[in-house]
Amino acid sequence: MLDAVTPLILTRDEEVNIERTLGQLEWAAEVLVVDSFSVDRTVELAQDFPNVRVVQRAFDTLAGQSNFGIGQTTTPWVMLLDADYFVTDDLTREIAALQPPDDVDAYIIPFRYAVNGKRLRATLYPPRIVLFRRGAGRVVQDGHAHRVEVPGRVLTLRAPIVHDDRKPLGRFIDRQRKYMRQEAAKLRTADPRTLNAAARIRKLRVVAPLAVLVHTLFVKRLFLDGFAGLRYVLERVIAEAILSWELIRPRR
């Protein structure tokens, strides 16, 4: 099925990640990169790959960029990726062997998290729809994130994608300041009946950072992963602390 799939990657200043991600996609006849006018070497590095086509578009939302990119593809299936997603060899082989039934519109793929190449034993990153039929899939904005909606049946693959972002911690914090403003707005306006347990804990504000610290460090046992595990715990606590502050401070 590989010849029926176009990987679609959204980028903005991803020079530390893009070569590693594209290097795992040499099986694709075409990889489409939708770049939001990066000011680093992202586009230059992407164009070094003969199967990569780069299209630049001013950023509006992740959903907007994604739906624009979907409209630029021509294959029956699209694989929506971030620039820090590493498609494993096991996943490539699993996709190659797929023979999707007519009523299946998408596949959910699990994630492993890595810090500087070291894969962690656990993550808070949920499985999500990554592979979907081009005519059926539509991307919607969901707080600071985006997700794929499809009308048909959705199946789950076994092999994972590895999330391995090599950007520095300062860049992570800058992004979370923006993302958590959007997440706070989503939580304030959401119908309480639609919130899952994690979202309800987040609305308790100062409880969430402490809960994430205990959950990741001890329940998920990431302290056993050494520095990489501690780095992941720190990132999640920082993100939740920023969200708590956004929920506490007066709305602008």
TIBALUM-815680 format. One record per residue (C-alpha): residue in one letter; x, y, z. Coordinates in Angstrom, 3 decimals, m for minus. Each point is the difference from the previous one (the first is absolute). Layout:
BEGIN
["A" [X Y Z]]
...
END
This chain:
BEGIN
["M" [0.000 0.000 0.000]]
["L" [3.002 2.340 0.301]]
["D" [m0.426 1.303 m3.544]]
["A" [m3.513 1.196 0.944]]
["V" [1.213 2.189 2.894]]
["T" [1.308 3.577 0.019]]
["P" [1.689 1.063 3.245]]
["L" [m0.975 3.603 0.819]]
["I" [2.253 1.942 2.384]]
["L" [m0.607 3.431 1.520]]
["T" [3.170 1.981 0.714]]
["R" [1.175 3.254 1.478]]
["D" [3.670 0.336 1.005]]
["E" [0.568 m3.749 0.313]]
["E" [3.594 m0.311 m1.218]]
["V" [0.990 m2.126 3.025]]
["N" [m2.695 m2.590 m0.793]]
["I" [m0.882 0.020 m3.678]]
["E" [2.866 m2.075 m1.442]]
["R" [m0.574 m2.815 2.485]]
["T" [m3.723 m0.082 m0.774]]
["L" [0.387 0.147 m3.787]]
["G" [2.711 m2.648 0.065]]
["Q" [m2.606 m2.523 1.149]]
["L" [m2.364 0.862 m2.873]]
["E" [2.121 m0.940 m3.016]]
["W" [m2.590 m2.679 m0.839]]
["A" [m2.548 2.685 m0.979]]
["A" [m0.258 1.105 m3.633]]
["E" [m0.671 3.509 1.300]]
["V" [0.217 1.629 3.418]]
["L" [m1.818 3.331 0.252]]
["V" [1.443 2.579 2.404]]
["V" [m2.228 2.978 0.800]]
["D" [2.364 2.581 1.449]]
["S" [m1.081 3.133 1.874]]
["F" [2.867 2.146 m1.371]]
["S" [2.776 m1.388 2.181]]
["V" [2.946 2.326 0.612]]
["D" [2.487 m2.787 0.674]]
["R" [1.258 m2.738 m2.395]]
["T" [m3.182 m2.102 0.074]]
["V" [m0.936 0.555 m3.649]]
["E" [3.579 m0.364 m1.241]]
["L" [0.436 m3.313 1.814]]
["A" [m3.396 m1.314 m1.147]]
["Q" [0.740 0.788 m3.625]]
["D" [3.122 m2.175 0.145]]
["F" [m2.311 m3.035 m0.047]]
["P" [m1.000 m0.885 m3.584]]
["N" [m3.490 m1.203 0.954]]
["V" [m0.919 3.142 1.977]]
["R" [m2.185 2.849 m1.293]]
["V" [m0.046 3.167 2.110]]
["V" [m2.964 2.385 m0.045]]
["Q" [0.079 3.158 2.111]]
["R" [m3.096 1.533 1.555]]
["A" [m0.435 2.673 2.671]]
["F" [m1.047 m1.668 3.255]]
["D" [m3.561 0.428 1.239]]
["T" [m0.776 m3.120 2.032]]
["L" [1.287 m3.559 0.081]]
["A" [m3.343 m1.140 m1.394]]
["G" [0.170 2.597 m2.764]]
["Q" [3.524 m1.012 m0.998]]
["S" [m0.939 m3.682 0.086]]
["N" [m3.148 0.346 m2.115]]
["F" [1.893 2.120 m2.511]]
["G" [2.653 m2.721 m0.230]]
["I" [m2.588 m2.746 m0.433]]
["G" [m1.390 1.952 m2.947]]
["Q" [3.444 m0.043 m1.635]]
["T" [0.336 m3.815 0.100]]
["T" [m1.195 m2.421 m2.673]]
["T" [0.374 m3.487 1.496]]
["P" [m2.968 m1.860 1.551]]
["W" [1.533 0.142 3.493]]
["V" [1.734 2.734 2.022]]
["M" [2.356 m0.431 2.953]]
["L" [m0.099 3.192 2.110]]
["L" [3.279 0.479 1.866]]
["D" [1.790 2.563 2.123]]
["A" [3.626 0.782 m0.818]]
["D" [1.133 m1.791 3.174]]
["Y" [m1.822 m3.277 m0.783]]
["F" [2.333 m2.913 m0.772]]
["V" [m1.784 m2.688 m2.039]]
["T" [1.442 m3.313 1.156]]
["D" [0.962 m2.821 m2.357]]
["D" [m2.582 m2.237 1.701]]
["L" [m2.743 2.515 m0.780]]
["T" [1.120 0.294 m3.616]]
["R" [m0.209 m3.768 m0.417]]
["E" [m3.424 m0.096 1.668]]
["I" [m1.366 2.694 m2.330]]
["A" [1.507 m1.744 m3.032]]
["A" [m1.969 m3.147 0.861]]
["L" [m3.356 1.766 0.481]]
["Q" [m3.003 m0.823 m2.166]]
["P" [m2.613 2.423 1.378]]
["P" [m3.652 m1.103 m0.231]]
["D" [m2.260 2.444 m1.833]]
["D" [m1.662 1.173 3.227]]
["V" [3.275 0.827 1.767]]
["D" [0.893 3.691 m0.294]]
["A" [2.909 0.334 2.418]]
["Y" [2.540 m1.657 2.252]]
["I" [0.991 1.036 3.511]]
["I" [3.725 m0.314 0.709]]
["P" [1.571 m0.199 3.490]]
["F" [2.958 2.126 1.062]]
["R" [3.274 m0.539 1.787]]
["Y" [1.748 3.054 1.420]]
["A" [3.741 0.524 m0.289]]
["V" [2.388 2.586 1.408]]
["N" [3.085 0.509 m2.167]]
["G" [m0.467 m3.451 m1.494]]
["K" [m0.619 m1.900 3.253]]
["R" [m3.445 m1.591 m0.042]]
["L" [m1.944 0.225 3.243]]
["R" [m1.963 m2.814 1.585]]
["A" [m3.196 2.094 0.102]]
["T" [m1.537 3.277 m1.127]]
["L" [m3.108 2.107 0.488]]
["Y" [m0.217 0.406 m3.783]]
["P" [m3.201 m1.789 m1.094]]
["P" [m0.464 m2.117 m3.143]]
["R" [m1.573 2.009 m2.794]]
["I" [m1.202 m0.231 m3.584]]
["V" [3.009 0.519 m2.245]]
["L" [m0.851 m2.007 m3.147]]
["F" [m3.321 0.706 m1.774]]
["R" [m1.769 0.050 m3.349]]
["R" [0.577 3.310 m1.730]]
["G" [m3.629 0.526 m1.021]]
["A" [m1.370 m0.885 3.419]]
["G" [2.413 1.604 2.449]]
["R" [m0.467 3.528 1.304]]
["V" [2.165 1.682 2.624]]
["V" [m1.608 2.110 2.754]]
["Q" [1.611 2.251 2.583]]
["D" [m0.302 m1.294 3.583]]
["G" [1.388 2.536 2.454]]
["H" [3.676 0.407 m0.794]]
["A" [0.086 m3.303 m1.879]]
["H" [m1.698 m1.412 m3.075]]
["R" [m1.647 m3.328 m0.743]]
["V" [m1.293 m1.925 m2.988]]
["E" [m3.707 m0.708 m0.358]]
["V" [m1.279 m2.741 m2.308]]
["P" [m3.536 m1.355 m0.551]]
["G" [0.878 m3.665 m0.450]]
["R" [1.458 m2.809 2.065]]
["V" [3.352 0.544 1.701]]
["L" [2.457 m2.801 0.765]]
["T" [3.175 0.011 2.089]]
["L" [3.492 m0.978 m1.107]]
["R" [2.485 m1.641 2.340]]
["A" [3.357 1.545 m0.974]]
["P" [0.701 3.482 1.395]]
["I" [1.206 3.362 m1.149]]
["V" [2.807 1.410 2.150]]
["H" [m0.439 3.607 1.134]]
["D" [3.560 1.353 0.278]]
["D" [0.273 3.794 0.111]]
["R" [3.624 1.154 0.175]]
["K" [m0.743 3.725 0.422]]
["P" [1.354 1.643 3.199]]
["L" [m2.029 0.360 3.189]]
["G" [m0.334 3.762 m0.478]]
["R" [m1.760 m0.542 m3.319]]
["F" [m2.318 m2.508 1.675]]
["I" [m0.936 2.545 2.687]]
["D" [m0.651 2.735 m2.556]]
["R" [m2.360 m2.300 m1.908]]
["Q" [m1.816 m1.081 3.148]]
["R" [m0.745 3.596 0.951]]
["K" [m1.952 0.349 m3.225]]
["Y" [m1.520 m3.481 0.025]]
["M" [m1.238 0.224 3.584]]
["R" [m1.754 3.306 m0.611]]
["Q" [m1.999 m1.839 m2.654]]
["E" [m0.536 m3.000 2.289]]
["A" [m1.198 2.254 2.838]]
["A" [m2.527 1.629 m2.319]]
["K" [m1.251 m3.438 m1.012]]
["L" [m0.404 m1.153 3.624]]
["R" [m1.826 3.176 1.030]]
["T" [m2.611 m0.346 m2.733]]
["A" [m0.403 m3.804 m0.060]]
["D" [m3.160 m1.661 1.247]]
["P" [1.078 m1.624 3.323]]
["R" [m1.885 m3.165 m0.975]]
["T" [2.361 m0.505 m2.935]]
["L" [3.229 0.225 2.019]]
["N" [1.983 m3.142 0.750]]
["A" [1.773 m0.630 3.312]]
["A" [3.233 1.669 m1.104]]
["A" [m1.824 3.161 m1.089]]
["R" [m1.887 0.160 3.304]]
["I" [3.276 m0.219 1.917]]
["R" [1.444 2.741 m2.192]]
["K" [m2.909 2.280 0.934]]
["L" [1.047 m0.363 3.654]]
["R" [2.988 2.120 m1.004]]
["V" [2.868 m0.485 2.494]]
["V" [m0.873 m3.674 0.461]]
["A" [0.882 m0.945 m3.575]]
["P" [3.791 0.654 0.084]]
["L" [0.352 m2.043 3.184]]
["A" [m2.185 m2.781 m1.370]]
["V" [2.045 m0.170 m3.204]]
["L" [3.244 m0.066 1.984]]
["V" [m1.117 m2.987 2.068]]
["H" [m1.643 m1.789 m2.916]]
["T" [2.905 0.251 m2.427]]
["L" [2.789 m0.490 2.521]]
["F" [m1.420 m2.887 2.022]]
["V" [m3.138 m1.477 m1.627]]
["K" [1.592 m0.004 m3.464]]
["R" [3.390 m0.720 1.674]]
["L" [1.885 2.450 m2.164]]
["F" [2.584 0.473 2.751]]
["L" [1.385 m3.324 m1.259]]
["D" [0.845 1.621 m3.349]]
["G" [2.661 2.251 1.502]]
["F" [0.603 3.480 m1.379]]
["A" [m2.304 m0.561 m2.983]]
["G" [m2.883 m0.958 2.276]]
["L" [0.623 2.953 2.299]]
["R" [0.101 2.361 m2.985]]
["Y" [m3.409 m1.260 m1.133]]
["V" [m1.429 0.377 3.522]]
["L" [1.357 3.560 0.166]]
["E" [m1.579 0.890 m3.343]]
["R" [m3.410 m1.307 1.043]]
["V" [0.101 1.777 3.379]]
["I" [1.025 3.283 m1.665]]
["A" [m2.839 m0.314 m2.519]]
["E" [m2.578 m0.635 2.727]]
["A" [1.365 2.859 2.129]]
["I" [m0.367 2.387 m2.933]]
["L" [m3.569 m1.226 m0.565]]
["S" [m0.825 0.461 3.687]]
["W" [1.269 3.564 m0.141]]
["E" [m2.083 0.706 m3.095]]
["L" [m3.097 m1.318 1.778]]
["I" [0.719 2.004 3.168]]
["R" [0.793 3.401 m1.468]]
["P" [m2.833 2.327 m1.059]]
["R" [m1.144 m0.305 m3.593]]
["R" [1.232 2.670 m2.360]]
END
